[in-house]
Amino acid sequence: MTPVGTDIADRVLGGWLGRIAGNMLGKPVEQGDHWTRDRIDRYLRQAAALPLTDYLPGPADDGAGGEFELRPEWRDCVRGRIHGSCRDDDVDYAILGLDLLETHGFSFSTEQVGDLWLARLPYLQTFTAERAAYRNLAKGLKPPVTATYENPYQEWIGALIRADVYGWTSPGLPWRAASLARRDAVLSHTGNGVYGAMWAAALISAAFTAPSVRDALDTALDVIPASSRLARAVRRVIALHETRMSWEDTLTTMSEETAGMGWIHTVPNAAVLTAGLLYGDGDFTRTITLTVRGGLDTDSNGATAGSVAGVLCGAEAIPPQWKDPLEDTVRSAVFGFDGVRISELASRTVALVDV
């Protein structure tokens, strides 16, 4: 777990590095209806890469297709071929959140989140609920209507992936982190989509001070309605873990209990993420690899798991095979940020922390 004396700067840098590394790990297999948990493990077994302790191996046939066809971006995010991070919305939104707080401070409004999207984020780099909200903003609609008009993705995972910066800038203040994340999330989401963002922000905030992953998860549950589907799913994973059920059987059980929600819905992804955190038990490598092997929205889940694990252990303790290939460089679609240093993003984040 986190060494005594690890400072805020190292923990925040750990969060950024963890988010980016976890995202890169999951990116080649981000297609949950094809890349099931079973298929991911069969791919890894075929490549003699289990237990997984590094980025995914490239395909033996150089991506010729078939059952094990990876996403088109795989060439830039498999082991041995990574030179800086790939562009991805899971990282773009963390950057946008940082820019938002630098520009407007912690009193930002939901309308200002939307204005920043229009000014900084290309439309074609948005997806599902974010694209629907962006389109509604361009039509002149205002929040919270931007989240509900012609948007069938209101409870999908998009708001959750935007929440990290609110946790990083609110260490040990989970309720504040959740409040900030909610203000951002209601631009595009409702219900469990908003709760997912609040939960993730609180989880990351709690990771700065919690003595264990389990304690951080318990704290994060406090900020969302106990009766919500999200809270029930997280509590269910915790209960299964407490019975000493295996990671595989826990995910099989949760898959059955969340069947029909789809692979990008917040609830089943939060279950995969919770299982990765609990069974990873504070170990960075085990946490992100179990989370990605869990399937569904692999790059988003890997990113959030990496953020939590990175905050828990600090940047210094992240094994070099994860951080060295990133070369302290981020590719981003956010205007003005492409090629920025990860260390600079972390320093700018720390500058916002009131400690």
Secondary structure, DSSP 8 states (H G I E B T S, - for coil): ---TT--HHHHHHHHHHHHHHHHHHHGGG--TTTS-HHHHHHHHHHTT--S--SS----TTSS--STT---GGGGGSSTT--SS----HHHHHHHHHHHHHHHHGGG--HHHHHHHHHHHS-GGG--HHHHHHHHHHHTT--TTHHHHTT-TTTTBTTTGGG-HHHHHTSTT-HHHHHHHHHHHHTTT--HHHHHHHHHHHHHHHHHTT-SSHHHHHHHHHTTS-TTSHHHHHHHHHHHHHHTT--HHHHHHHHHHHTTTS-TTBHHHHHHHHHHHHHHHTT-HHHHHHHHHHT-SSHHHHHHHHHHHHHHHH-GGGS-HHHHGGGTTB---SSTT-TT-BHHHHHHHHHTT---
